Amino acid sequence: MKKLTVFFSVILITAISCSKKGDYTCSCSVTAPGFPTNTVSVPFMDVKKDFAQQQCDDLQATYISGGASATCTLN
């Protein structure tokens, strides 16, 4: 019975920690031809980290597809 209780406790803690929402910021360093490097920060409030990371990756891809050089990181 103890093993079963410990097992379900671990599962519950894992589920809770994976579904946490938080505030994140995507910071991008963007350089377009003929322009100085610009830093752009986009906040993501009360979202899951996976969602924020995907949005940050998409933002970087958008800058690159527009002809700029971009590096974005999620904080």
mmCIF file of the N, C-alpha and C atoms, coordinates in Angstrom:
data_MODEL
# 
_entry.id   MODEL 
# 
loop_
_atom_site.group_PDB 
_atom_site.id 
_atom_site.type_symbol 
_atom_site.label_atom_id 
_atom_site.label_alt_id 
_atom_site.label_comp_id 
_atom_site.label_asym_id 
_atom_site.label_entity_id 
_atom_site.label_seq_id 
_atom_site.pdbx_PDB_ins_code 
_atom_site.Cartn_x 
_atom_site.Cartn_y 
_atom_site.Cartn_z 
_atom_site.occupancy 
_atom_site.B_iso_or_equiv 
_atom_site.pdbx_formal_charge 
_atom_site.auth_seq_id 
_atom_site.auth_comp_id 
_atom_site.auth_asym_id 
_atom_site.auth_atom_id 
_atom_site.pdbx_PDB_model_num 
ATOM 1   N N  . MET A 1 1  ? 0.816  -1.196 0.000   1.00 0.00 ? 1  MET A N  1 
ATOM 2   C CA . MET A 1 1  ? 0.000  0.000  0.000   1.00 0.00 ? 1  MET A CA 1 
ATOM 3   C C  . MET A 1 1  ? 0.862  1.264  0.000   1.00 0.00 ? 1  MET A C  1 
ATOM 4   N N  . LYS A 1 2  ? 1.986  1.234  0.766   1.00 0.00 ? 2  LYS A N  1 
ATOM 5   C CA . LYS A 1 2  ? 2.868  2.394  0.802   1.00 0.00 ? 2  LYS A CA 1 
ATOM 6   C C  . LYS A 1 2  ? 3.451  2.682  -0.580  1.00 0.00 ? 2  LYS A C  1 
ATOM 7   N N  . LYS A 1 3  ? 3.824  1.615  -1.291  1.00 0.00 ? 3  LYS A N  1 
ATOM 8   C CA . LYS A 1 3  ? 4.405  1.791  -2.617  1.00 0.00 ? 3  LYS A CA 1 
ATOM 9   C C  . LYS A 1 3  ? 3.397  2.444  -3.562  1.00 0.00 ? 3  LYS A C  1 
ATOM 10  N N  . LEU A 1 4  ? 2.171  2.048  -3.461  1.00 0.00 ? 4  LEU A N  1 
ATOM 11  C CA . LEU A 1 4  ? 1.115  2.610  -4.301  1.00 0.00 ? 4  LEU A CA 1 
ATOM 12  C C  . LEU A 1 4  ? 0.905  4.086  -3.978  1.00 0.00 ? 4  LEU A C  1 
ATOM 13  N N  . THR A 1 5  ? 0.909  4.433  -2.695  1.00 0.00 ? 5  THR A N  1 
ATOM 14  C CA . THR A 1 5  ? 0.745  5.827  -2.283  1.00 0.00 ? 5  THR A CA 1 
ATOM 15  C C  . THR A 1 5  ? 1.906  6.681  -2.786  1.00 0.00 ? 5  THR A C  1 
ATOM 16  N N  . VAL A 1 6  ? 3.116  6.189  -2.650  1.00 0.00 ? 6  VAL A N  1 
ATOM 17  C CA . VAL A 1 6  ? 4.293  6.917  -3.130  1.00 0.00 ? 6  VAL A CA 1 
ATOM 18  C C  . VAL A 1 6  ? 4.230  7.074  -4.644  1.00 0.00 ? 6  VAL A C  1 
ATOM 19  N N  . PHE A 1 7  ? 3.841  6.028  -5.340  1.00 0.00 ? 7  PHE A N  1 
ATOM 20  C CA . PHE A 1 7  ? 3.741  6.074  -6.794  1.00 0.00 ? 7  PHE A CA 1 
ATOM 21  C C  . PHE A 1 7  ? 2.766  7.159  -7.248  1.00 0.00 ? 7  PHE A C  1 
ATOM 22  N N  . PHE A 1 8  ? 1.573  7.180  -6.655  1.00 0.00 ? 8  PHE A N  1 
ATOM 23  C CA . PHE A 1 8  ? 0.581  8.181  -7.044  1.00 0.00 ? 8  PHE A CA 1 
ATOM 24  C C  . PHE A 1 8  ? 0.989  9.586  -6.613  1.00 0.00 ? 8  PHE A C  1 
ATOM 25  N N  . SER A 1 9  ? 1.712  9.710  -5.541  1.00 0.00 ? 9  SER A N  1 
ATOM 26  C CA . SER A 1 9  ? 2.214  11.020 -5.112  1.00 0.00 ? 9  SER A CA 1 
ATOM 27  C C  . SER A 1 9  ? 3.208  11.567 -6.128  1.00 0.00 ? 9  SER A C  1 
ATOM 28  N N  . VAL A 1 10 ? 4.091  10.718 -6.605  1.00 0.00 ? 10 VAL A N  1 
ATOM 29  C CA . VAL A 1 10 ? 5.062  11.135 -7.615  1.00 0.00 ? 10 VAL A CA 1 
ATOM 30  C C  . VAL A 1 10 ? 4.353  11.545 -8.897  1.00 0.00 ? 10 VAL A C  1 
ATOM 31  N N  . ILE A 1 11 ? 3.377  10.796 -9.311  1.00 0.00 ? 11 ILE A N  1 
ATOM 32  C CA . ILE A 1 11 ? 2.607  11.119 -10.519 1.00 0.00 ? 11 ILE A CA 1 
ATOM 33  C C  . ILE A 1 11 ? 1.898  12.463 -10.351 1.00 0.00 ? 11 ILE A C  1 
ATOM 34  N N  . LEU A 1 12 ? 1.297  12.697 -9.210  1.00 0.00 ? 12 LEU A N  1 
ATOM 35  C CA . LEU A 1 12 ? 0.583  13.943 -8.953  1.00 0.00 ? 12 LEU A CA 1 
ATOM 36  C C  . LEU A 1 12 ? 1.536  15.135 -8.955  1.00 0.00 ? 12 LEU A C  1 
ATOM 37  N N  . ILE A 1 13 ? 2.659  15.008 -8.307  1.00 0.00 ? 13 ILE A N  1 
ATOM 38  C CA . ILE A 1 13 ? 3.639  16.103 -8.266  1.00 0.00 ? 13 ILE A CA 1 
ATOM 39  C C  . ILE A 1 13 ? 4.157  16.403 -9.671  1.00 0.00 ? 13 ILE A C  1 
ATOM 40  N N  . THR A 1 14 ? 4.416  15.376 -10.447 1.00 0.00 ? 14 THR A N  1 
ATOM 41  C CA . THR A 1 14 ? 4.877  15.560 -11.820 1.00 0.00 ? 14 THR A CA 1 
ATOM 42  C C  . THR A 1 14 ? 3.820  16.274 -12.661 1.00 0.00 ? 14 THR A C  1 
ATOM 43  N N  . ALA A 1 15 ? 2.585  15.872 -12.527 1.00 0.00 ? 15 ALA A N  1 
ATOM 44  C CA . ALA A 1 15 ? 1.502  16.490 -13.299 1.00 0.00 ? 15 ALA A CA 1 
ATOM 45  C C  . ALA A 1 15 ? 1.334  17.955 -12.928 1.00 0.00 ? 15 ALA A C  1 
ATOM 46  N N  . ILE A 1 16 ? 1.421  18.267 -11.663 1.00 0.00 ? 16 ILE A N  1 
ATOM 47  C CA . ILE A 1 16 ? 1.258  19.646 -11.217 1.00 0.00 ? 16 ILE A CA 1 
ATOM 48  C C  . ILE A 1 16 ? 2.417  20.509 -11.717 1.00 0.00 ? 16 ILE A C  1 
ATOM 49  N N  . SER A 1 17 ? 3.631  20.005 -11.622 1.00 0.00 ? 17 SER A N  1 
ATOM 50  C CA . SER A 1 17 ? 4.785  20.806 -12.027 1.00 0.00 ? 17 SER A CA 1 
ATOM 51  C C  . SER A 1 17 ? 4.834  21.010 -13.539 1.00 0.00 ? 17 SER A C  1 
ATOM 52  N N  . CYS A 1 18 ? 4.311  20.098 -14.311 1.00 0.00 ? 18 CYS A N  1 
ATOM 53  C CA . CYS A 1 18 ? 4.319  20.233 -15.767 1.00 0.00 ? 18 CYS A CA 1 
ATOM 54  C C  . CYS A 1 18 ? 3.251  21.195 -16.265 1.00 0.00 ? 18 CYS A C  1 
ATOM 55  N N  . SER A 1 19 ? 2.231  21.421 -15.483 1.00 0.00 ? 19 SER A N  1 
ATOM 56  C CA . SER A 1 19 ? 1.140  22.271 -15.939 1.00 0.00 ? 19 SER A CA 1 
ATOM 57  C C  . SER A 1 19 ? 1.220  23.679 -15.367 1.00 0.00 ? 19 SER A C  1 
ATOM 58  N N  . LYS A 1 20 ? 2.338  24.037 -14.745 1.00 0.00 ? 20 LYS A N  1 
ATOM 59  C CA . LYS A 1 20 ? 2.487  25.365 -14.174 1.00 0.00 ? 20 LYS A CA 1 
ATOM 60  C C  . LYS A 1 20 ? 2.506  26.420 -15.264 1.00 0.00 ? 20 LYS A C  1 
ATOM 61  N N  . LYS A 1 21 ? 1.902  27.533 -14.949 1.00 0.00 ? 21 LYS A N  1 
ATOM 62  C CA . LYS A 1 21 ? 1.939  28.670 -15.847 1.00 0.00 ? 21 LYS A CA 1 
ATOM 63  C C  . LYS A 1 21 ? 2.822  29.731 -15.215 1.00 0.00 ? 21 LYS A C  1 
ATOM 64  N N  . GLY A 1 22 ? 3.408  30.550 -16.041 1.00 0.00 ? 22 GLY A N  1 
ATOM 65  C CA . GLY A 1 22 ? 4.275  31.591 -15.532 1.00 0.00 ? 22 GLY A CA 1 
ATOM 66  C C  . GLY A 1 22 ? 4.380  32.741 -16.516 1.00 0.00 ? 22 GLY A C  1 
ATOM 67  N N  . ASP A 1 23 ? 5.228  33.683 -16.168 1.00 0.00 ? 23 ASP A N  1 
ATOM 68  C CA . ASP A 1 23 ? 5.475  34.847 -17.016 1.00 0.00 ? 23 ASP A CA 1 
ATOM 69  C C  . ASP A 1 23 ? 6.864  34.686 -17.629 1.00 0.00 ? 23 ASP A C  1 
ATOM 70  N N  . TYR A 1 24 ? 6.952  34.874 -18.925 1.00 0.00 ? 24 TYR A N  1 
ATOM 71  C CA . TYR A 1 24 ? 8.203  34.712 -19.648 1.00 0.00 ? 24 TYR A CA 1 
ATOM 72  C C  . TYR A 1 24 ? 8.417  35.904 -20.570 1.00 0.00 ? 24 TYR A C  1 
ATOM 73  N N  . THR A 1 25 ? 9.669  36.108 -20.963 1.00 0.00 ? 25 THR A N  1 
ATOM 74  C CA . THR A 1 25 ? 10.003 37.171 -21.898 1.00 0.00 ? 25 THR A CA 1 
ATOM 75  C C  . THR A 1 25 ? 10.868 36.591 -23.008 1.00 0.00 ? 25 THR A C  1 
ATOM 76  N N  . CYS A 1 26 ? 10.487 36.862 -24.233 1.00 0.00 ? 26 CYS A N  1 
ATOM 77  C CA . CYS A 1 26 ? 11.275 36.468 -25.391 1.00 0.00 ? 26 CYS A CA 1 
ATOM 78  C C  . CYS A 1 26 ? 12.109 37.681 -25.798 1.00 0.00 ? 26 CYS A C  1 
ATOM 79  N N  . SER A 1 27 ? 13.424 37.551 -25.693 1.00 0.00 ? 27 SER A N  1 
ATOM 80  C CA . SER A 1 27 ? 14.331 38.639 -26.050 1.00 0.00 ? 27 SER A CA 1 
ATOM 81  C C  . SER A 1 27 ? 15.025 38.300 -27.355 1.00 0.00 ? 27 SER A C  1 
ATOM 82  N N  . CYS A 1 28 ? 14.905 39.198 -28.320 1.00 0.00 ? 28 CYS A N  1 
ATOM 83  C CA . CYS A 1 28 ? 15.486 38.958 -29.637 1.00 0.00 ? 28 CYS A CA 1 
ATOM 84  C C  . CYS A 1 28 ? 16.483 40.052 -29.992 1.00 0.00 ? 28 CYS A C  1 
ATOM 85  N N  . SER A 1 29 ? 17.603 39.632 -30.536 1.00 0.00 ? 29 SER A N  1 
ATOM 86  C CA . SER A 1 29 ? 18.585 40.544 -31.106 1.00 0.00 ? 29 SER A CA 1 
ATOM 87  C C  . SER A 1 29 ? 18.419 40.445 -32.613 1.00 0.00 ? 29 SER A C  1 
ATOM 88  N N  . VAL A 1 30 ? 18.020 41.553 -33.223 1.00 0.00 ? 30 VAL A N  1 
ATOM 89  C CA . VAL A 1 30 ? 17.658 41.539 -34.637 1.00 0.00 ? 30 VAL A CA 1 
ATOM 90  C C  . VAL A 1 30 ? 18.550 42.508 -35.414 1.00 0.00 ? 30 VAL A C  1 
ATOM 91  N N  . THR A 1 31 ? 19.124 42.014 -36.504 1.00 0.00 ? 31 THR A N  1 
ATOM 92  C CA . THR A 1 31 ? 19.935 42.852 -37.379 1.00 0.00 ? 31 THR A CA 1 
ATOM 93  C C  . THR A 1 31 ? 19.405 42.721 -38.797 1.00 0.00 ? 31 THR A C  1 
ATOM 94  N N  . ALA A 1 32 ? 18.972 43.847 -39.345 1.00 0.00 ? 32 ALA A N  1 
ATOM 95  C CA . ALA A 1 32 ? 18.508 43.878 -40.731 1.00 0.00 ? 32 ALA A CA 1 
ATOM 96  C C  . ALA A 1 32 ? 19.581 44.562 -41.569 1.00 0.00 ? 32 ALA A C  1 
ATOM 97  N N  . PRO A 1 33 ? 19.725 44.140 -42.811 1.00 0.00 ? 33 PRO A N  1 
ATOM 98  C CA . PRO A 1 33 ? 20.742 44.758 -43.673 1.00 0.00 ? 33 PRO A CA 1 
ATOM 99  C C  . PRO A 1 33 ? 20.566 46.277 -43.755 1.00 0.00 ? 33 PRO A C  1 
ATOM 100 N N  . GLY A 1 34 ? 21.651 47.003 -43.472 1.00 0.00 ? 34 GLY A N  1 
ATOM 101 C CA . GLY A 1 34 ? 21.608 48.458 -43.553 1.00 0.00 ? 34 GLY A CA 1 
ATOM 102 C C  . GLY A 1 34 ? 21.092 49.146 -42.299 1.00 0.00 ? 34 GLY A C  1 
ATOM 103 N N  . PHE A 1 35 ? 20.772 48.392 -41.254 1.00 0.00 ? 35 PHE A N  1 
ATOM 104 C CA . PHE A 1 35 ? 20.257 48.970 -40.016 1.00 0.00 ? 35 PHE A CA 1 
ATOM 105 C C  . PHE A 1 35 ? 21.083 48.475 -38.830 1.00 0.00 ? 35 PHE A C  1 
ATOM 106 N N  . PRO A 1 36 ? 21.146 49.260 -37.754 1.00 0.00 ? 36 PRO A N  1 
ATOM 107 C CA . PRO A 1 36 ? 21.866 48.789 -36.569 1.00 0.00 ? 36 PRO A CA 1 
ATOM 108 C C  . PRO A 1 36 ? 21.100 47.656 -35.870 1.00 0.00 ? 36 PRO A C  1 
ATOM 109 N N  . THR A 1 37 ? 21.819 46.900 -35.047 1.00 0.00 ? 37 THR A N  1 
ATOM 110 C CA . THR A 1 37 ? 21.192 45.812 -34.286 1.00 0.00 ? 37 THR A CA 1 
ATOM 111 C C  . THR A 1 37 ? 20.178 46.388 -33.310 1.00 0.00 ? 37 THR A C  1 
ATOM 112 N N  . ASN A 1 38 ? 19.044 45.752 -33.242 1.00 0.00 ? 38 ASN A N  1 
ATOM 113 C CA . ASN A 1 38 ? 17.954 46.190 -32.376 1.00 0.00 ? 38 ASN A CA 1 
ATOM 114 C C  . ASN A 1 38 ? 17.585 45.042 -31.426 1.00 0.00 ? 38 ASN A C  1 
ATOM 115 N N  . THR A 1 39 ? 17.272 45.369 -30.193 1.00 0.00 ? 39 THR A N  1 
ATOM 116 C CA . THR A 1 39 ? 16.828 44.363 -29.238 1.00 0.00 ? 39 THR A CA 1 
ATOM 117 C C  . THR A 1 39 ? 15.325 44.529 -29.021 1.00 0.00 ? 39 THR A C  1 
ATOM 118 N N  . VAL A 1 40 ? 14.624 43.423 -29.155 1.00 0.00 ? 40 VAL A N  1 
ATOM 119 C CA . VAL A 1 40 ? 13.167 43.416 -29.008 1.00 0.00 ? 40 VAL A CA 1 
ATOM 120 C C  . VAL A 1 40 ? 12.804 42.441 -27.900 1.00 0.00 ? 40 VAL A C  1 
ATOM 121 N N  . SER A 1 41 ? 11.949 42.863 -26.980 1.00 0.00 ? 41 SER A N  1 
ATOM 122 C CA . SER A 1 41 ? 11.473 41.986 -25.905 1.00 0.00 ? 41 SER A CA 1 
ATOM 123 C C  . SER A 1 41 ? 9.957  41.876 -25.974 1.00 0.00 ? 41 SER A C  1 
ATOM 124 N N  . VAL A 1 42 ? 9.480  40.637 -25.951 1.00 0.00 ? 42 VAL A N  1 
ATOM 125 C CA . VAL A 1 42 ? 8.038  40.377 -26.011 1.00 0.00 ? 42 VAL A CA 1 
ATOM 126 C C  . VAL A 1 42 ? 7.643  39.574 -24.776 1.00 0.00 ? 42 VAL A C  1 
ATOM 127 N N  . PRO A 1 43 ? 6.758  40.143 -23.934 1.00 0.00 ? 43 PRO A N  1 
ATOM 128 C CA . PRO A 1 43 ? 6.339  39.408 -22.732 1.00 0.00 ? 43 PRO A CA 1 
ATOM 129 C C  . PRO A 1 43 ? 5.220  38.409 -23.035 1.00 0.00 ? 43 PRO A C  1 
ATOM 130 N N  . PHE A 1 44 ? 5.253  37.289 -22.337 1.00 0.00 ? 44 PHE A N  1 
ATOM 131 C CA . PHE A 1 44 ? 4.180  36.293 -22.377 1.00 0.00 ? 44 PHE A CA 1 
ATOM 132 C C  . PHE A 1 44 ? 3.741  36.099 -20.932 1.00 0.00 ? 44 PHE A C  1 
ATOM 133 N N  . MET A 1 45 ? 2.522  36.442 -20.618 1.00 0.00 ? 45 MET A N  1 
ATOM 134 C CA . MET A 1 45 ? 2.036  36.414 -19.245 1.00 0.00 ? 45 MET A CA 1 
ATOM 135 C C  . MET A 1 45 ? 1.085  35.243 -19.011 1.00 0.00 ? 45 MET A C  1 
ATOM 136 N N  . ASP A 1 46 ? 1.302  34.550 -17.904 1.00 0.00 ? 46 ASP A N  1 
ATOM 137 C CA . ASP A 1 46 ? 0.429  33.481 -17.447 1.00 0.00 ? 46 ASP A CA 1 
ATOM 138 C C  . ASP A 1 46 ? 0.228  32.389 -18.504 1.00 0.00 ? 46 ASP A C  1 
ATOM 139 N N  . VAL A 1 47 ? 1.353  31.899 -19.049 1.00 0.00 ? 47 VAL A N  1 
ATOM 140 C CA . VAL A 1 47 ? 1.305  30.837 -20.054 1.00 0.00 ? 47 VAL A CA 1 
ATOM 141 C C  . VAL A 1 47 ? 2.259  29.715 -19.646 1.00 0.00 ? 47 VAL A C  1 
ATOM 142 N N  . LYS A 1 48 ? 2.078  28.562 -20.244 1.00 0.00 ? 48 LYS A N  1 
ATOM 143 C CA . LYS A 1 48 ? 2.992  27.443 -20.016 1.00 0.00 ? 48 LYS A CA 1 
ATOM 144 C C  . LYS A 1 48 ? 4.300  27.709 -20.757 1.00 0.00 ? 48 LYS A C  1 
ATOM 145 N N  . LYS A 1 49 ? 5.392  27.180 -20.217 1.00 0.00 ? 49 LYS A N  1 
ATOM 146 C CA . LYS A 1 49 ? 6.706  27.427 -20.802 1.00 0.00 ? 49 LYS A CA 1 
ATOM 147 C C  . LYS A 1 49 ? 6.799  26.902 -22.231 1.00 0.00 ? 49 LYS A C  1 
ATOM 148 N N  . ASP A 1 50 ? 6.234  25.738 -22.499 1.00 0.00 ? 50 ASP A N  1 
ATOM 149 C CA . ASP A 1 50 ? 6.274  25.179 -23.858 1.00 0.00 ? 50 ASP A CA 1 
ATOM 150 C C  . ASP A 1 50 ? 5.615  26.115 -24.870 1.00 0.00 ? 50 ASP A C  1 
ATOM 151 N N  . PHE A 1 51 ? 4.487  26.719 -24.468 1.00 0.00 ? 51 PHE A N  1 
ATOM 152 C CA . PHE A 1 51 ? 3.782  27.649 -25.346 1.00 0.00 ? 51 PHE A CA 1 
ATOM 153 C C  . PHE A 1 51 ? 4.636  28.886 -25.607 1.00 0.00 ? 51 PHE A C  1 
ATOM 154 N N  . ALA A 1 52 ? 5.228  29.436 -24.538 1.00 0.00 ? 52 ALA A N  1 
ATOM 155 C CA . ALA A 1 52 ? 6.070  30.626 -24.681 1.00 0.00 ? 52 ALA A CA 1 
ATOM 156 C C  . ALA A 1 52 ? 7.284  30.336 -25.564 1.00 0.00 ? 52 ALA A C  1 
ATOM 157 N N  . GLN A 1 53 ? 7.878  29.157 -25.389 1.00 0.00 ? 53 GLN A N  1 
ATOM 158 C CA . GLN A 1 53 ? 9.047  28.789 -26.204 1.00 0.00 ? 53 GLN A CA 1 
ATOM 159 C C  . GLN A 1 53 ? 8.658  28.681 -27.675 1.00 0.00 ? 53 GLN A C  1 
ATOM 160 N N  . GLN A 1 54 ? 7.518  28.095 -27.962 1.00 0.00 ? 54 GLN A N  1 
ATOM 161 C CA . GLN A 1 54 ? 7.063  27.972 -29.353 1.00 0.00 ? 54 GLN A CA 1 
ATOM 162 C C  . GLN A 1 54 ? 6.817  29.349 -29.966 1.00 0.00 ? 54 GLN A C  1 
ATOM 163 N N  . GLN A 1 55 ? 6.208  30.247 -29.206 1.00 0.00 ? 55 GLN A N  1 
ATOM 164 C CA . GLN A 1 55 ? 5.953  31.601 -29.708 1.00 0.00 ? 55 GLN A CA 1 
ATOM 165 C C  . GLN A 1 55 ? 7.266  32.339 -29.964 1.00 0.00 ? 55 GLN A C  1 
ATOM 166 N N  . CYS A 1 56 ? 8.234  32.147 -29.078 1.00 0.00 ? 56 CYS A N  1 
ATOM 167 C CA . CYS A 1 56 ? 9.542  32.783 -29.235 1.00 0.00 ? 56 CYS A CA 1 
ATOM 168 C C  . CYS A 1 56 ? 10.251 32.242 -30.483 1.00 0.00 ? 56 CYS A C  1 
ATOM 169 N N  . ASP A 1 57 ? 10.187 30.941 -30.683 1.00 0.00 ? 57 ASP A N  1 
ATOM 170 C CA . ASP A 1 57 ? 10.775 30.331 -31.885 1.00 0.00 ? 57 ASP A CA 1 
ATOM 171 C C  . ASP A 1 57 ? 10.098 30.857 -33.150 1.00 0.00 ? 57 ASP A C  1 
ATOM 172 N N  . ASP A 1 58 ? 8.781  31.002 -33.092 1.00 0.00 ? 58 ASP A N  1 
ATOM 173 C CA . ASP A 1 58 ? 8.036  31.530 -34.244 1.00 0.00 ? 58 ASP A CA 1 
ATOM 174 C C  . ASP A 1 58 ? 8.417  32.982 -34.530 1.00 0.00 ? 58 ASP A C  1 
ATOM 175 N N  . LEU A 1 59 ? 8.638  33.761 -33.471 1.00 0.00 ? 59 LEU A N  1 
ATOM 176 C CA . LEU A 1 59 ? 9.034  35.156 -33.638 1.00 0.00 ? 59 LEU A CA 1 
ATOM 177 C C  . LEU A 1 59 ? 10.390 35.239 -34.336 1.00 0.00 ? 59 LEU A C  1 
ATOM 178 N N  . GLN A 1 60 ? 11.320 34.406 -33.910 1.00 0.00 ? 60 GLN A N  1 
ATOM 179 C CA . GLN A 1 60 ? 12.639 34.371 -34.543 1.00 0.00 ? 60 GLN A CA 1 
ATOM 180 C C  . GLN A 1 60 ? 12.506 33.994 -36.017 1.00 0.00 ? 60 GLN A C  1 
ATOM 181 N N  . ALA A 1 61 ? 11.698 33.006 -36.321 1.00 0.00 ? 61 ALA A N  1 
ATOM 182 C CA . ALA A 1 61 ? 11.498 32.576 -37.707 1.00 0.00 ? 61 ALA A CA 1 
ATOM 183 C C  . ALA A 1 61 ? 10.887 33.698 -38.546 1.00 0.00 ? 61 ALA A C  1 
ATOM 184 N N  . THR A 1 62 ? 10.008 34.487 -37.952 1.00 0.00 ? 62 THR A N  1 
ATOM 185 C CA . THR A 1 62 ? 9.381  35.602 -38.666 1.00 0.00 ? 62 THR A CA 1 
ATOM 186 C C  . THR A 1 62 ? 10.422 36.647 -39.039 1.00 0.00 ? 62 THR A C  1 
ATOM 187 N N  . TYR A 1 63 ? 11.287 36.991 -38.096 1.00 0.00 ? 63 TYR A N  1 
ATOM 188 C CA . TYR A 1 63 ? 12.347 37.958 -38.396 1.00 0.00 ? 63 TYR A CA 1 
ATOM 189 C C  . TYR A 1 63 ? 13.269 37.438 -39.496 1.00 0.00 ? 63 TYR A C  1 
ATOM 190 N N  . ILE A 1 64 ? 13.635 36.177 -39.414 1.00 0.00 ? 64 ILE A N  1 
ATOM 191 C CA . ILE A 1 64 ? 14.546 35.596 -40.400 1.00 0.00 ? 64 ILE A CA 1 
ATOM 192 C C  . ILE A 1 64 ? 13.902 35.542 -41.776 1.00 0.00 ? 64 ILE A C  1 
ATOM 193 N N  . SER A 1 65 ? 12.610 35.202 -41.815 1.00 0.00 ? 65 SER A N  1 
ATOM 194 C CA . SER A 1 65 ? 11.929 35.126 -43.111 1.00 0.00 ? 65 SER A CA 1 
ATOM 195 C C  . SER A 1 65 ? 11.790 36.509 -43.747 1.00 0.00 ? 65 SER A C  1 
ATOM 196 N N  . GLY A 1 66 ? 11.875 37.555 -42.932 1.00 0.00 ? 66 GLY A N  1 
ATOM 197 C CA . GLY A 1 66 ? 11.817 38.930 -43.456 1.00 0.00 ? 66 GLY A CA 1 
ATOM 198 C C  . GLY A 1 66 ? 13.170 39.442 -43.931 1.00 0.00 ? 66 GLY A C  1 
ATOM 199 N N  . GLY A 1 67 ? 14.186 38.599 -43.855 1.00 0.00 ? 67 GLY A N  1 
ATOM 200 C CA . GLY A 1 67 ? 15.494 38.995 -44.357 1.00 0.00 ? 67 GLY A CA 1 
ATOM 201 C C  . GLY A 1 67 ? 16.461 39.470 -43.293 1.00 0.00 ? 67 GLY A C  1 
ATOM 202 N N  . ALA A 1 68 ? 16.056 39.452 -42.036 1.00 0.00 ? 68 ALA A N  1 
ATOM 203 C CA . ALA A 1 68 ? 16.923 39.895 -40.948 1.00 0.00 ? 68 ALA A CA 1 
ATOM 204 C C  . ALA A 1 68 ? 17.652 38.702 -40.345 1.00 0.00 ? 68 ALA A C  1 
ATOM 205 N N  . SER A 1 69 ? 18.701 39.019 -39.614 1.00 0.00 ? 69 SER A N  1 
ATOM 206 C CA . SER A 1 69 ? 19.392 38.011 -38.816 1.00 0.00 ? 69 SER A CA 1 
ATOM 207 C C  . SER A 1 69 ? 18.861 38.172 -37.402 1.00 0.00 ? 69 SER A C  1 
ATOM 208 N N  . ALA A 1 70 ? 18.407 37.071 -36.789 1.00 0.00 ? 70 ALA A N  1 
ATOM 209 C CA . ALA A 1 70 ? 17.788 37.184 -35.473 1.00 0.00 ? 70 ALA A CA 1 
ATOM 210 C C  . ALA A 1 70 ? 18.178 36.013 -34.589 1.00 0.00 ? 70 ALA A C  1 
ATOM 211 N N  . THR A 1 71 ? 18.350 36.325 -33.314 1.00 0.00 ? 71 THR A N  1 
ATOM 212 C CA . THR A 1 71 ? 18.577 35.306 -32.294 1.00 0.00 ? 71 THR A CA 1 
ATOM 213 C C  . THR A 1 71 ? 17.647 35.633 -31.138 1.00 0.00 ? 71 THR A C  1 
ATOM 214 N N  . CYS A 1 72 ? 16.749 34.716 -30.825 1.00 0.00 ? 72 CYS A N  1 
ATOM 215 C CA . CYS A 1 72 ? 15.773 34.929 -29.754 1.00 0.00 ? 72 CYS A CA 1 
ATOM 216 C C  . CYS A 1 72 ? 15.974 33.901 -28.646 1.00 0.00 ? 72 CYS A C  1 
ATOM 217 N N  . THR A 1 73 ? 15.876 34.356 -27.402 1.00 0.00 ? 73 THR A N  1 
ATOM 218 C CA . THR A 1 73 ? 15.964 33.457 -26.252 1.00 0.00 ? 73 THR A CA 1 
ATOM 219 C C  . THR A 1 73 ? 14.812 33.737 -25.302 1.00 0.00 ? 73 THR A C  1 
ATOM 220 N N  . LEU A 1 74 ? 14.360 32.688 -24.656 1.00 0.00 ? 74 LEU A N  1 
ATOM 221 C CA . LEU A 1 74 ? 13.258 32.801 -23.708 1.00 0.00 ? 74 LEU A CA 1 
ATOM 222 C C  . LEU A 1 74 ? 13.815 32.888 -22.300 1.00 0.00 ? 74 LEU A C  1 
ATOM 223 N N  . ASN A 1 75 ? 13.388 33.890 -21.576 1.00 0.00 ? 75 ASN A N  1 
ATOM 224 C CA . ASN A 1 75 ? 13.803 34.083 -20.180 1.00 0.00 ? 75 ASN A CA 1 
ATOM 225 C C  . ASN A 1 75 ? 12.584 33.990 -19.284 1.00 0.00 ? 75 ASN A C  1 
# 
